[in-house]
Amino acid sequence: MAAKPAAAAPAETEVEAPKKSGNGLMIVLIVLVVVLIVAVGVAAFMMLGQKHDDKAGADHAEAPKEEPYKPADHGKAYSPSYKQFHAPAPGSSPQFFDLEQLVVNFKGEGKAKHLAIKIKMMTNFPEVVTELTAIKPILVNDISAALRKKTYTEMSADDAQEKVAEEILAISRAALDGQKVYPDLLDKILVERFVMQ
């Protein structure tokens, strides 16, 4: 009976040895699978991150078209307390606002005493044309009032048309400023008609 237990002991040892190496192999395989999954995840994250950066770069490259007006656009800087408009596209045509023809009486000094004037206002910003349309009654009132104070001598001078255009520009810019529109976004006044009778 003593011989049987000795034979049983080595059999148990042989069975346990393969289990230990099987467990070790299983652990190594699990670790390799986990490392592989992590490596694939990191690679995918980096590739998606690079695509996102490329897309963000492309979006950022288009951003200047949508950014508010800045000094580099036309050399004009203005406070954020004014309404902010998008910069016009490079090479875009100027925008014009037609003010109705005005006929005003002025101090005739015994000669002509009526002035018929038709003007256009020029800007590069379509939003400014919208703002000018909204304040058209104010513009007509303020410009008419200024022209009524003129004399025949002032209106018949060689540079009268240019001076009147400058004064109308100043009046129009002041009206825009009252509406929180940066005044210098109105570029120029064009006089289409200037007739005294």
C-alpha positions in Angstrom: 0.0 0.0 0.0 2.9 2.3 0.5 3.8 2.0 -3.2 0.5 3.3 -4.4 0.7 6.7 -2.8 4.2 7.3 -4.2 3.0 6.7 -7.7 0.0 9.0 -7.2 2.1 12.0 -6.1 4.1 12.2 -9.4 0.9 12.1 -11.4 -0.5 15.1 -9.6 2.7 17.0 -10.3 2.6 16.2 -14.0 -1.0 17.5 -14.2 -0.2 20.7 -12.4 2.8 21.6 -14.5 0.8 21.9 -17.8 -1.9 24.0 -16.0 0.8 26.6 -14.8 2.3 26.9 -18.3 -1.2 27.2 -19.8 -2.2 29.9 -17.3 1.0 31.8 -18.1 0.4 31.5 -21.8 -3.1 32.7 -21.3 -1.9 35.7 -19.3 0.6 36.6 -22.0 -2.0 36.3 -24.7 -4.4 38.6 -22.8 -1.7 41.1 -22.2 -0.8 41.1 -25.9 -4.5 41.5 -26.9 -4.8 44.4 -24.5 -1.6 46.1 -25.8 -2.8 45.6 -29.4 -6.2 47.1 -28.6 -4.6 50.1 -26.9 -2.2 50.5 -29.8 -5.0 50.5 -32.3 -7.0 52.9 -30.2 -4.0 55.3 -29.9 -3.4 55.1 -33.7 -7.1 55.8 -34.4 -7.2 58.7 -32.0 -4.1 60.2 -33.6 -5.5 59.8 -37.1 -8.8 61.4 -36.1 -7.0 64.2 -34.3 -5.0 64.9 -37.4 -8.1 64.9 -39.6 -9.8 67.2 -37.1 -6.8 69.6 -37.1 -6.8 69.6 -40.9 -10.5 70.4 -40.9 -10.1 73.0 -38.2 -7.3 74.5 -40.3 -9.5 74.6 -43.4 -12.4 76.2 -41.4 -10.0 78.7 -39.9 -8.7 79.6 -43.3 -12.2 80.5 -44.4 -12.8 82.5 -41.1 -11.6 85.9 -42.4 -14.7 86.1 -44.7 -16.9 85.8 -41.6 -15.0 87.9 -39.1 -16.1 91.3 -38.1 -14.5 94.3 -39.8 -11.0 94.8 -38.6 -8.3 97.5 -39.2 -6.5 95.4 -41.8 -9.6 95.3 -44.0 -9.5 99.0 -45.0 -7.3 100.6 -42.5 -10.2 101.6 -40.3 -10.5 100.6 -36.7 -13.5 101.2 -34.5 -14.8 100.5 -31.1 -16.9 97.4 -30.4 -19.6 99.8 -29.1 -20.5 100.3 -32.8 -22.4 97.7 -34.8 -20.0 95.2 -36.2 -20.3 94.3 -39.9 -18.5 91.6 -41.9 -15.7 92.7 -44.1 -16.6 92.8 -47.7 -15.1 90.2 -50.0 -11.9 91.2 -51.7 -12.6 92.8 -55.0 -16.3 93.3 -54.3 -18.1 96.2 -55.9 -19.0 99.3 -53.8 -22.5 99.7 -52.7 -24.6 102.8 -53.3 -27.5 104.4 -51.6 -29.6 106.9 -53.6 -31.0 109.8 -51.7 -34.1 111.3 -53.4 -33.6 114.5 -55.2 -33.8 117.4 -52.9 -35.0 120.9 -53.9 -34.3 123.5 -51.3 -34.6 127.3 -51.0 -31.4 129.1 -50.0 -30.4 132.7 -49.4 -30.5 133.9 -53.0 -29.0 137.4 -52.5 -31.2 138.7 -55.3 -30.3 135.9 -57.7 -31.1 132.2 -57.9 -32.6 130.9 -54.7 -33.5 127.2 -55.4 -31.1 124.3 -55.5 -31.9 120.9 -56.9 -29.4 118.3 -55.8 -29.3 114.5 -56.3 -26.7 112.5 -54.5 -25.5 108.9 -54.1 -23.7 107.6 -51.0 -20.9 105.1 -51.5 -19.8 102.4 -49.1 -18.3 98.9 -49.3 -20.7 97.5 -46.7 -24.2 96.3 -47.8 -25.3 96.6 -44.1 -24.5 100.4 -44.2 -26.9 100.8 -47.1 -29.6 99.1 -45.0 -28.8 101.5 -42.1 -28.9 104.5 -44.5 -32.3 103.4 -45.8 -33.6 103.2 -42.2 -32.5 106.8 -41.4 -33.4 108.3 -44.8 -36.0 110.8 -43.2 -33.3 112.0 -40.8 -30.8 112.4 -43.7 -33.3 114.4 -45.8 -34.1 116.7 -42.9 -30.6 117.3 -41.8 -29.2 117.8 -45.3 -32.1 120.1 -46.3 -31.6 122.2 -43.2 -27.9 122.6 -43.9 -28.4 123.6 -47.6 -31.1 126.2 -46.6 -28.4 128.1 -44.7 -26.2 128.5 -47.8 -25.9 131.7 -49.7 -25.8 132.3 -53.5 -22.2 133.3 -53.2 -21.3 130.0 -51.5 -23.3 127.9 -53.9 -21.9 129.6 -57.1 -18.2 129.2 -56.1 -16.1 127.0 -58.3 -15.6 124.4 -55.6 -19.2 124.6 -54.2 -20.2 121.1 -55.4 -17.2 119.6 -53.6 -17.8 121.6 -50.4 -21.5 120.6 -50.4 -20.5 116.9 -50.9 -18.1 117.2 -47.9 -20.7 118.8 -45.8 -23.3 116.2 -46.7 -20.8 113.4 -45.9 -20.2 114.9 -42.5 -24.0 115.2 -41.8 -24.6 111.6 -43.0 -21.7 110.2 -40.9 -23.1 112.0 -37.9 -26.6 110.4 -38.5 -24.9 107.0 -38.8 -23.0 107.6 -35.6 -26.3 108.3 -33.9 -27.4 104.8 -34.9 -24.2 103.2 -33.6 -22.8 102.6 -37.1 -19.2 103.5 -37.4 -19.3 106.8 -39.5 -16.2 106.1 -41.6 -17.8 103.1 -43.2 -19.6 105.6 -45.4 -16.8 106.4 -47.9 -18.0 109.1 -50.2 -20.8 111.3 -51.5 -21.3 111.5 -55.2 -23.2 114.5 -56.6 -25.2 113.5 -59.6 -27.2 116.7 -60.1 -26.4 120.3 -58.8 -28.7 122.9 -60.4 -29.5 126.4 -59.1 -32.5 128.4 -60.3 
